[in-house]
């Protein structure tokens, strides 16, 4: 029996099935910084501990890892390598507001950003149920009354802007990047310029508006999941919405390309500077891992956009 159990554990690990693992920790030399002083607002009771599970599919020939059951949100600072442009980006991993694709859409994004001289802050926001999500038990979409992921995103931006000098960051060059549900979170923080939680300290006296935004295959962007003709009314674009860069695949089977098209149209209507790249192929959740698809060249396009908008200089 012991031999059988050991064999089963090894087999499921190799196949990439969900396995219990130790909670996620950043790489050596980095540490998680608590987001809130004490209990976060609108905290939910949970009996399940934070966990790290491996995906059951490959992206760019590799598996990816997902964090689940996050009740204590944090961010991790990754300093730029070499020249410091003094710009910073907060990274919102995707995961359907059920989990966080912490490497594919998290640490690997920080590796790219720091390589171009940009400070990276990886946000581990609360999941599950912290934004609109699909309930697998009820077989229906749920939109919680309070989006605690947005609270976490606004708090992260506030703390980073307030303590910008500590990390050698220009407080006027702090942007956001997100993928799938994280892309939706980018749109939310870009259009919710008023804090959705009570101020708790001096950090909450600064602006919660990002200076620029990048969203890849954002989810939850239409008025309903069956009507792709109108933008989600919770996403209220104004002239104050920050300059935005969008990337989507036409063949995305999870978050249809119309989501980015709707957001682009709303941004353009308000004359918000926006650049959008639609690729014929790429599917969903490609991150920046290299494949044979042209869409995996999007970091080069984003780099040129960051230069053109003078976020990182000419």
Secondary structure, 3 states (H helix, E strand, C coil): CHHHHHHHHHHHHHHCCCCCCCCCCCCCCCCEEECCCCCCCCCCCCCCCCEEEECCCCECCECCEEEECECCCEEEEECCCCCCCCCEEEEECCCCCCEEECHHHHHHHHHHHHHCCCEEEEEECCECCCCCEEECCCCEEECCCCCHHHHHHHHHHHHHHHCHHHHCCCCCCEEEEEECHHHHHHHHHHHCCCCCCCCCCHHHHCCCCCCEEEEECCCCCECCCCCCCCECCCCCCCCCCCEEEEEEECCCCCCCCHHHHHHHHHHHHCCCCEEEEEECCCCCCCCCCCCCCHHHHHHHHHHHHHHHCCCCCC
